[in-house]
Structure formats: C-alpha cells, structure tokens
C-alpha cells in the first residue's frame, strides 16, 4: 500500500489586527449609529465622555443629519412662535 504524503495546511492570509481594533470599530459604529457619549462611556467603562472623542469620528453623512435636525428644530420653533 502506498503511503500518502501529508501536507501542511497553507496559513491563512489575515491582515494584522489587535483585539483593540475590534473594540475601536464597535464603539465608533455605535457612536455613528446615534449612541450618546454618556452611553458610550458606560458601555466602554470610561471615567469621562472625553474618551468618546477619541473613538467617534462622525462621517459626512452623520454630520449632515445633525444639520438637518437643527433645521427641523428651527422650523418647529418658528412655527410655534408664529401662532
């Protein structure tokens, strides 16, 4: 009986990352999804909301939505003031 040569499996090509990177991504996405700085602080176990500024990098789309909220608020204020 002929013996079969065992071959070593080829290593996977996975980009370098640290577990910290997964945490950073999750917290950033939570922030962009609307989670407040206070909520992020509690979830991450930070002592202050200043750490949220290091993790949350708002996209242009998110900042545009913030401006839309301001515009909507101003329209509502004008509407109630005119009554």
N, C-alpha and C positions, 0 to 999 in steps of 0.2 A: 504494500500500500504506500502510495506516495504521500509524503507529509506536505501540508500546505504551509507556506511561509506566512507567519503573522506579520502584519504591517501595523505600524504605529498610526493612530489616527492623526490627521492633519490638524494642527492647532487652529482654533477659530480666530478670525481677524476681527477683534473687537477694539474700537478706539479706546484709548486710555481715559478713564474717568475715576472719580472718587465718589464714595457714598455721599460726601458733602454736596457734590454736583446734583445729585437727585433731590436732596433737601432744598437746595437753592432753586431748582426748577419748579418744584412743587409749590414753594412759598411764593415765587414770582407769579406763577399761574393763578394761585389763589388771589393774590393782590389784584391782578388784572381782571379777575373774574368778579371783583367787587367786594372781596373780604376786607373789612376795615383794618386800619393799623392796630387798633385795640385787639381785635380778634386774632390777627397775625401774631401779636405779641404774646397772647395767651397760648396759642397753638404751639409756637416755637419755644416758649419758655424764656422769653427775653425779659429783662428788667425795665425796658423802656421802649417806646414806639420809635425811637431814633434808628433802631436796627432795621425797621421795616424799610427805611430809605435806602439801605444797602441792598435789599433783596428785590424790592418792587421797582421795576423800570417800565413805566407806562408806555404803551405803544401809541402811535399817532392816532389810531382808531379810538383807543380808550380816552385820550385827551380830547378828541373831537366830541365824544359822547359827553364829557364833562362840560364842554362849552354849550352843547345842546341843552343840558339840564339847566344851565344858567339862563339861557334864552327862554326856556319854558317857564322858569320861575319868574323872570321879569314880565313875561306876557301875562301870567296869572296875577302878579302884583298890580299891573296896570289895569287889568280887568276889574279887580275888586276896588281899586281906588276910584274908578270912573263911576261906580254905582252910586 
